[in-house]
């Protein structure tokens, strides 16, 4: 008796995945719960364990194919050894299956494809019609994630058809053989779509400031060994920045809010997303309730999330619910940049390289380790005064870190 390998639940609003790497080939022996195939969603990579021990007898979904929830990936036969050849009965059934497929009426395509049940329910709850939502599923089917995106945009009119990117001009003959065409991963496609959607939806603006890192660097140098010994985690800069951000968010709640149609949702908690670069692209795991954590707890959680991100072990829960994001381009040498919002959030803080620069202090020119800060924000939600004040509060906390200890 064969055991089916099916696509497991992928997480809230995730309805399909791309088959990544099969760790086994047909005929290989498999142990129960052994990772057998990798699935790549638009948020995380998931390893599917073998539901039973036996031999991989069939691979139904090949690498690179898109599969939906509960779709058949393959089958496991009992016992060990090479997979059995197709039986005569199966060969006889093949023509019948082809006939059945031919008799089956064609499924609707494009906008005629009915929305998924979860999407239909949400459209009814949010009073959104199907012509206001652009479907991203197969044959243009509307999925729950599409409805969430449409509601976040505050759409009130039928969505205009998406314009296709202009066709790429053919390469020169002498260059064609030296090019390599590689299909974008689902994660990279999602990154591209979300960043472009953020630019198209939000009234995005960036304000800048600079911070003198002397106090933080001296405190870090003084206590890093004791900190590591007591908390078993290194004392970095991100803990200070995350804590400074949570203090500023409490004073300026608009930066921690988001727009939902014609409503504003104020978040009375601080879930801080921390952008992490991996070999597959940028991911943003979330430090939940960072406002209730100590610097040591924040550093420990960031270390855990960064390790999980780079090893491909992030869970769906690790990626969801962020209210504000911090991204550190300084680790790559960036001196100044304008980060793009992580929609539907209203703010993102960009950290940059620490560089010694001459500064005029008390009528004298002194050399100080300086860092440029950049706050990109949704001007629909956040006024310029609030954005500038937020960045000033972050600057004040970092230049006088005792404020973080005393909650000032």
N, C-alpha and C positions, 0 to 999 in steps of 0.2 A: 504494500500500500504506500502510495506516495504522499509526502507532506508538502504542502504548498508554502512558498516563501512570498509574503505579500508586503506591500508598502505599509509601514506602521503609521500611527498618528504623528503628524509632523509639528504640531503646535497650533496655537490660535492664529486664524486667518491664513495659514499656510495650507494650500490645497494641492500642490504638485511639487515635484522634485525632478532633478536630472540624475540619471544613473551614472555614477562615477566609475569607480574601479571595482571589478569583480576580483576578489582575493583568491577564488578557486575557479578551476575550469571543470567542464563536464567530465565526470569519471573520478574526480578527487573525493577522497574520504573526508567527512566533516564530523566534528564533535558538536554536541548540543551546546548552544549559546556561544559558539565560536563566531567571531565577526566574519561575514561571508561576502558582503557587498557594501559599497559606500554610496550614499545618496547625498546629493548637494541641493539644498534649498536656497532661497534668496536670503537666508539669514545665517544658517549654520550648516555644517557637514555632519551627517549622521551615519553611523555604522549599524547595519542591520544584522543582528545575531541569527544564527541558524536555529529554527524552532525545534529541531530534532536532530539526532545523530543519524548518520547514514552516508549515502553517496549522492553527490550532485548529479542528478540525472538529466536536468534540462535547464537552460537559461532562456527565459522568455523575453526579458527586457535587456537589450544590448546596451553597452556603454554609450553614453551620449543621448539616449532616448529620454523623453519627458514622460513621466508616469504620474498618475493621480493617486489619491488616497485609496488604499486597499487593492491597488492593481497587482496583478500577478507578476512576480519577478522571476520565479523559477520553481523547480521542484526537487525534493530530496527523496531518493528511493531508500528503502530499508536495506541494511547490510552494507558490505564494502565491495570494492571491485569496480570494474568499468560499468558505465551506464548501459542499460539494456537498449537494444535497437528498437525502433518503433515496431509495434505489433501489427499483424495483418489487419486486425480489427480497426486500428487507428488509420491504416492506409485506406481501408474501405470507407471510413467515416469522412476522410478528407474531401472527396467529391461532393458528399452530402452537405458538408459545411460550406463549400464554395457555392452550392446551389442556394442554400439558406441566405448567404450573404447577398446573392444576386437578387433574391426575392424581397429582401428587407428594404423598405422604403428609405430613400435618402434622408439623412438627418438635416435639420435646418442649418443654414450657415449664416455667418455674419450676425446682423442684429436680430435675426429670427431665432437664434439659439436661446432657449429659455435660461434665465438666471439660475444660479445654484440656489438650493433651498435656504441656506444661511444668508445669501445675498438678498433674496426676496424678502425674508423676514426683516432684515435691517432696513431695506428701502421703505418698507411699510412703517417701521418705527420712526424713521427719520423724515418721512414724507418726501421721499426722493423718487422721481420717476425713472424708468429705464433709459429714456433718451437723454438723461442728464449724466449718465455714467458711461464711461468708456471701458468696455470689457477687455480684459487681458488674457482670458482663458482660451481654450481651444475653440476655434471658429468664432471668436469674439464673445464667448460666454462671459457674463458678468459674475465676478467672484466677490466674496465678502470684502477682501482687501481693496477692490476697486470702489466699492461703496464708501469704505472708510476714507479713501483718498478724496473722493468727490465731496463728501461732507466736510472734510478738513479744508477744502478749497472754498467752501461756502457757495457752491454752485447754485444758481437760481435760473439758469437758462440752459437749453440743450447744449451739450458739449460739442464744440466744432470738431469735425473729423481731423484726426491727427495727420499732419503733413508728413509725408515720407521724406527721408533724407535723400538728397540728390544722388543719383547713381555715380559711382566712383569712375573717374576716367580711366581707361585702360593704361596699364604701365607700358613704358617703352620696351621694345623687344629685348634690348640689351640688359634691362633691369629685371624683367619678369622672372628669370630663372634664379635670381638672387633674393627674391621675396619669399616670405613664408606666411601663409594664411592660417590663422588659428581661431577657432570658434571661441567667442567670449564665454567665460564661465557664468553660471547663473548669478553668482555673487557679484561679478563685475557688471553684468547687465543691470542688476538691481541698484548698485551704487550709481551707475550712470543715470538711470531713470529717476532715482530719488533726488539726486543733486540737481538735475534739470528741472524737476517738478518744483523743488524749493525755490529756484530762481524765477520760475514762471508764476508761482503762487504768491509768495511773500513779497512785501515791499522792503527788500533787504538793504540795510545800510550798515556801515562799519565805522566805529569810532576808535581812536587810538590813544594810548598813553604810554608812559615808560615807568619802570619801577627800579629803584635802587635795591639790588639784591644783597647788599652788604650784611644787614642784620640776619637775614635767613641763612646766608652762607656761614657766618660766624657761629650761629646757634647750631647749625648742622655739624660743623667741624668740631665744636666743643662736646656735643653729646652723641655723635653717631655711634661710637664704640659701645657706650653704655646702653644706648637705645637698642642696638643689635643684640646685646647680651640679654637684656630684659625681655624684649618682645620677639626676638628671633626673626626680625625682618629689618631690612636696611631702611635708614631714614633718607628719603629722597626729597625732591621738591614738590612732587604732586600732592602729597598729604597737606602741605601748607597751602597750596593753591586751592585744593578742594575745600578745605576748611574756610579759607577766606571767601570763596564763592558762596558757600552756604550762609555765612554771616551777611553778605551783601544781598542775597536773595530774600532773606527775611525782612530786610528793610525796604526792598523794592520788589514786591511780589509780582508785578507785571512781567518782569523778566523771566519769572518761573511759571507763567501762565501760557495758555494756548487758545487759539480761536477754533470754535466748533460752529460752523455756519454763522448765525448772527449772535451767538453766545460767546462769552469769555469764561474759560474754566480756570479758576485759580487753584493751584496745587499747594495744599498746606503741608507739604513734605518736600524733601529734596533728594531726588534720585539722580545722581550725577553720572552721566555717560562719559567714559574715558576712551578716546579714540586710540586704537592699537593697530599698528601696521603688521600684516602677516604676508607670507609669500603668495597668498591667494587674493589679497586685497585688504582694504580697510574695514575693520569691524569696530563696533562701539558697545562693548559690554557696560553694564550699569552697576554702580555702587549704590545700593538701596539705602535710604534713610541716612545719608551721609551726614546730615545735620545733627544726628543723634550719636554719631561715632566720634571717638578720639582720633587724633592724627595717627596713632599707632594702628588702630583698627582700620582706618582708611588705607594706610600703606599695605597692610596685610591683605586686604580684600583686592586692592589693585594688583598686587603681586600674583594672587591666585587667578584673577581674571586674565591677566596678561599671559600667564603660563598656559592656561586653558585655551586661549585664543590662538597661540602659536602652535599648539599641538592638535588643534582641531577638535577640542573637547568641550567647547562652550555649549551650554544647554539653551533651550529657548527662553527659559526664565532669566538667564543671565543677560539676555539681549533686549528685554522688553521693559517698558514703563519709564524710560528716562525723561526727566523734566528739563534738564540743562546739560550741555556737553562741554568738555574741555579737550582741546587738541594741542599737542605739543610738537610743533614743527622744528623746535630748537634742537631736538635730538639728531636731526638730519642736517643741521647747520643753517636753517632758515633764519634770516635776520628780521624779515617783515613779510606778512601775508594777510589776506582777508579771507578768513574761513567762511565756508558756506553753511547755512543753517541745516540742522538735522531735523527736518520737518516731522511732526507739527510743532516742535519746540520753537520758542520765541527768541532764544539766545544761545550763542556759542562763544566761548573764550579761546582765543589763540595765544599760546605761549611761544616764545621764540628763543633764539640763541642768547646766552649771557655773554656780553662783550664789554671789555674795559673801554671806557670813554672818558674824556675830560669833561668835568661838570663844574659849574660855578656854584659854590656853596659858601655862604657866609663871606662873600666878597673875595674868595680865593678859588683858584682853579685846582681841582683835585681829581685824581683818577678813581673812578668807581665802577664796579661790575653792574652794568645796566642791561635791562631786558625790555624790549618793546612788547606791549600787550595790545591785542586787537579784540574788540567785542563786536561781532556781527549780530544784528537784531532785526526783528520784524517790526518795521515802523508802523504797521497797522495796529500793533498791540502796544508797543513801547515808544514813549515819546523821547525826543532827543535829550531832554533834561534828565530823565530817568536813566537812560543809557550811560550818559557821562557820569552821573552820580554813582551808578553801580561800579563803573571802572575805577573811579576815584576811591571808593570804599575798599575795593580789592587791593589797590595800590597802598592805601594806608595800613591795611592789615599786614601786608608783606614787609613794608618798611619798618613796622613796629610790631613784630610778631607776638609780643606780650599781650596785645589786644585779643589774640586768638585764645590765649590761656585764660584771660580774665573776662572773656565774652563781652568785649567792649566794641 
